[in-house]
Amino acid sequence: MKTNKYLEELKSQSAAELKQQLVEAKKELFNLRFQNATNQLDNTSRIKEVRKNIARIQTIITQKESVAE
C-alpha cells in the first residue's frame, strides 16, 4: 500500500521535480553504499529500497517523456 501512494505522488510531480528527486535518491544510495562499505550501516535493506525507488522515478520520467512526444 505504501508504494501505491508513493507512485501516485511521483506521477503528480513535474519532470523537473522528478529529476531533482532522482539526483537526491542517487546521492542517498551513494551514501548508503559508503556506510555499508565502512560497516556503519545498520539497515542494509534500505539500499534495496532506494534502488527500487530510483527505478520507479526513472520509469515515470520515461513515461512522461513518451507522452510528451
MDAnalysis code that builds the backbone (N, CA, C; Angstrom):
import MDAnalysis as mda
import numpy as np

u = mda.Universe.empty(207, n_residues=69, atom_resindex=np.repeat(np.arange(69), 3), trajectory=True)
u.add_TopologyAttr("name", ["N", "CA", "C"] * 69)
u.add_TopologyAttr("resid", np.arange(1, 70))
u.add_TopologyAttr("resname", ["MET", "LYS", "THR", "ASN", "LYS", "TYR", "LEU", "GLU", "GLU", "LEU", "LYS", "SER", "GLN", "SER", "ALA", "ALA", "GLU", "LEU", "LYS", "GLN", "GLN", "LEU", "VAL", "GLU", "ALA", "LYS", "LYS", "GLU", "LEU", "PHE", "ASN", "LEU", "ARG", "PHE", "GLN", "ASN", "ALA", "THR", "ASN", "GLN", "LEU", "ASP", "ASN", "THR", "SER", "ARG", "ILE", "LYS", "GLU", "VAL", "ARG", "LYS", "ASN", "ILE", "ALA", "ARG", "ILE", "GLN", "THR", "ILE", "ILE", "THR", "GLN", "LYS", "GLU", "SER", "VAL", "ALA", "GLU"])
u.atoms.positions = np.array([
    [0.817, -1.197, 0.000],
    [0.000, 0.000, 0.000],
    [0.860, 1.260, 0.000],
    [2.001, 1.189, 0.674],
    [2.864, 2.350, 0.742],
    [3.391, 2.722, -0.640],
    [3.697, 1.718, -1.451],
    [4.255, 2.012, -2.765],
    [3.212, 2.641, -3.680],
    [1.936, 2.278, -3.526],
    [0.896, 2.879, -4.353],
    [0.793, 4.374, -4.095],
    [0.853, 4.770, -2.837],
    [0.804, 6.195, -2.503],
    [2.034, 6.905, -3.042],
    [3.185, 6.244, -2.926],
    [4.427, 6.828, -3.424],
    [4.370, 7.015, -4.938],
    [3.820, 6.027, -5.643],
    [3.698, 6.129, -7.101],
    [2.756, 7.252, -7.504],
    [1.651, 7.380, -6.807],
    [0.705, 8.458, -7.116],
    [1.357, 9.814, -6.880],
    [2.146, 9.904, -5.822],
    [2.862, 11.150, -5.532],
    [3.856, 11.463, -6.647],
    [4.560, 10.444, -7.120],
    [5.532, 10.647, -8.203],
    [4.836, 11.061, -9.494],
    [3.723, 10.429, -9.798],
    [3.023, 10.723, -11.048],
    [2.474, 12.145, -11.074],
    [2.188, 12.710, -9.903],
    [1.632, 14.059, -9.852],
    [2.707, 15.138, -9.967],
    [3.979, 14.758, -9.898],
    [5.060, 15.738, -9.956],
    [5.457, 16.028, -11.398],
    [6.084, 17.190, -11.580],
    [6.553, 17.558, -12.918],
    [7.870, 16.852, -13.220],
    [8.289, 16.924, -14.470],
    [9.528, 16.257, -14.882],
    [10.736, 16.851, -14.167],
    [10.746, 18.161, -13.966],
    [11.873, 18.797, -13.279],
    [11.953, 18.337, -11.823],
    [10.807, 18.231, -11.169],
    [10.786, 17.752, -9.784],
    [11.258, 16.307, -9.701],
    [10.846, 15.498, -10.668],
    [11.257, 14.096, -10.687],
    [12.766, 13.969, -10.882],
    [13.318, 14.788, -11.755],
    [14.757, 14.727, -11.994],
    [15.526, 15.158, -10.750],
    [15.006, 16.155, -10.030],
    [15.640, 16.586, -8.791],
    [15.577, 15.469, -7.747],
    [14.439, 14.806, -7.670],
    [14.270, 13.707, -6.724],
    [15.186, 12.535, -7.091],
    [15.393, 12.327, -8.378],
    [16.294, 11.273, -8.839],
    [17.728, 11.560, -8.404],
    [18.155, 12.792, -8.518],
    [19.506, 13.180, -8.088],
    [19.664, 12.941, -6.587],
    [18.652, 13.332, -5.819],
    [18.712, 13.141, -4.369],
    [18.761, 11.661, -4.000],
    [17.983, 10.843, -4.711],
    [17.964, 9.412, -4.426],
    [19.316, 8.775, -4.756],
    [19.937, 9.214, -5.839],
    [21.243, 8.671, -6.200],
    [22.311, 9.071, -5.179],
    [22.206, 10.294, -4.651],
    [23.139, 10.717, -3.599],
    [22.936, 9.871, -2.343],
    [21.669, 9.622, -2.017],
    [21.380, 8.803, -0.843],
    [21.931, 7.390, -1.023],
    [21.766, 6.830, -2.216],
    [22.290, 5.493, -2.492],
    [23.813, 5.462, -2.356],
    [24.481, 6.489, -2.864],
    [25.937, 6.565, -2.731],
    [26.336, 6.574, -1.257],
    [25.640, 7.393, -0.470],
    [25.964, 7.479, 0.956],
    [25.697, 6.153, 1.669],
    [24.610, 5.484, 1.302],
    [24.301, 4.192, 1.923],
    [25.365, 3.160, 1.578],
    [25.811, 3.143, 0.322],
    [26.846, 2.197, -0.083],
    [28.161, 2.485, 0.637],
    [28.450, 3.766, 0.810],
    [29.670, 4.140, 1.512],
    [29.594, 3.691, 2.971],
    [28.452, 3.913, 3.613],
    [28.270, 3.478, 5.001],
    [28.365, 1.965, 5.110],
    [27.829, 1.262, 4.126],
    [27.871, -0.198, 4.141],
    [29.316, -0.694, 4.013],
    [30.088, -0.041, 3.181],
    [31.472, -0.456, 2.980],
    [32.319, -0.235, 4.226],
    [31.959, 0.770, 5.012],
    [32.719, 1.059, 6.232],
    [32.062, 0.456, 7.474],
    [31.110, -0.438, 7.267],
    [30.399, -1.136, 8.351],
    [29.693, -0.194, 9.327],
    [29.153, 0.899, 8.820],
    [28.411, 1.830, 9.650],
    [26.907, 1.741, 9.404],
    [26.496, 0.935, 8.439],
    [25.085, 0.861, 8.070],
    [24.398, -0.247, 8.854],
    [23.326, 0.122, 9.563],
    [22.575, -0.857, 10.348],
    [21.491, -1.536, 9.507],
    [20.762, -0.745, 8.727],
    [19.635, -1.267, 7.960],
    [20.047, -1.419, 6.490],
    [20.576, -2.589, 6.143],
    [21.060, -2.795, 4.776],
    [19.926, -2.921, 3.765],
    [18.718, -3.194, 4.215],
    [17.593, -3.308, 3.289],
    [17.225, -1.953, 2.693],
    [17.704, -0.894, 3.297],
    [17.437, 0.457, 2.780],
    [18.085, 0.644, 1.408],
    [19.216, -0.016, 1.160],
    [19.889, 0.077, -0.145],
    [18.956, -0.453, -1.234],
    [18.354, -1.602, -0.990],
    [17.438, -2.204, -1.957],
    [16.228, -1.302, -2.197],
    [15.713, -0.718, -1.138],
    [14.545, 0.154, -1.243],
    [14.854, 1.395, -2.072],
    [16.010, 1.993, -1.850],
    [16.396, 3.192, -2.600],
    [16.630, 2.849, -4.069],
    [17.238, 1.686, -4.340],
    [17.447, 1.270, -5.733],
    [16.118, 1.119, -6.465],
    [15.130, 0.537, -5.792],
    [13.810, 0.369, -6.413],
    [13.139, 1.720, -6.629],
    [13.317, 2.642, -5.682],
    [12.737, 3.974, -5.845],
    [13.366, 4.706, -7.021],
    [14.668, 4.531, -7.210],
    [15.340, 5.145, -8.364],
    [14.747, 4.589, -9.656],
    [14.530, 3.293, -9.706],
    [13.945, 2.678, -10.899],
    [12.522, 3.189, -11.137],
    [11.766, 3.360, -10.068],
    [10.397, 3.884, -10.205],
    [10.414, 5.303, -10.768],
    [11.304, 6.129, -10.237],
    [11.400, 7.513, -10.707],
    [11.798, 7.543, -12.173],
    [12.785, 6.739, -12.556],
    [13.231, 6.709, -13.952],
    [12.114, 6.229, -14.874],
    [11.324, 5.267, -14.426],
    [10.227, 4.758, -15.237],
    [9.190, 5.840, -15.485],
    [8.851, 6.581, -14.458],
    [7.837, 7.634, -14.607],
    [8.369, 8.762, -15.481],
    [9.654, 9.091, -15.356],
    [10.245, 10.112, -16.225],
    [10.151, 9.668, -17.681],
    [10.463, 8.413, -17.946],
    [10.384, 7.879, -19.312],
    [8.954, 7.913, -19.837],
    [7.999, 7.554, -18.990],
    [6.594, 7.584, -19.398],
    [6.155, 9.000, -19.744],
    [6.547, 9.956, -18.922],
    [6.157, 11.346, -19.175],
    [6.798, 11.867, -20.454],
    [8.032, 11.456, -20.731],
    [8.693, 11.895, -21.965],
    [8.038, 11.294, -23.184],
    [7.610, 10.031, -23.105],
    [6.976, 9.398, -24.254],
    [5.590, 9.983, -24.525],
    [4.899, 10.412, -23.479],
    [3.588, 11.043, -23.657],
    [3.757, 12.432, -24.261],
    [4.825, 13.126, -23.899],
    [5.064, 14.472, -24.398],
    [5.398, 14.489, -25.884],
    [5.906, 13.409, -26.416],
    [6.295, 13.363, -27.832],
    [5.129, 13.192, -28.752],
])
